[in-house]
């Protein structure tokens, strides 16, 4: 990310900064990689450590699908909905030690606060609109937004309608802009499919000077806690730095097209140390006179491929609905279903919209996958 600032803070770091009542604001360095990575400095009204109670809580977790066969899978996430807020309505489908993939279908806003202390979160907003409220300020979101929330950020989501649908991906390492999309100073290059203007950092900082009891649900891997603060968690009067939540809308992505089929890395959005996020957006197809726009069969021996389908007609796949996920395990070939290659020849453009996650370690399915599984998907390449 780039340097951003909101609210008020002193002229230098680590110097006195008084409130109107002549007491000090409390400075908090919010940093990555110890003291060596990117960071922000926040200024609180109260000590961020002022906690009245720490309580471990039990949460129902999704069971592992122990006997899941090694096969290609497709499942329909819109068919399995849990009610609740954007945190409590999450349904976990796929995971490994460095990636978790869930969906959420909230019909209500968060009443308490939440933070994930072991994982950064990327929330793709498929449907609905609302506001991501954080201690760094608020970001209004709309359909198609990726909300990237660094680990440790306290947040709430206010939904403005009842039909919100979200894809939620967690990672212990940050969602970064790929290195080759940036120059040596970190600025997006001319060849990148987006630039700094497309990213939306928090734009409004509302400071709450409230004492009382405020519950923050803290997720630490599989464990959950409630930390009860003696003050409102959004007591920041100002901050500056490079580490903060932000939004980027999928429709701002300017796809790179070619004379012949371009491989998925041209569709990269974010990279982590353990997986990449790509998106397929409406674009013109390849312009060689004999081009086959549909992908060729391919075996990725080092990555599991997960595609979440958003809108449009997907060029290589049949039976897709909104919210469908396909999961193609590493080491097995995959490609267009019968008829789809031929169908793509001569086509000039596509209106497909999808988000892909390619993980560098195998993903385990939960029993939620089994509940909404498309039967016989693994045999759908048999031509009749
Ligand atoms: Fe693929």
Boltz pocket constraint, residues with backbone or C-beta under 6 A from the ligand:
constraints:
  - pocket:
      binder: B
      contacts: [[A, 298], [A, 305], [A, 334]]
      max_distance: 6.0
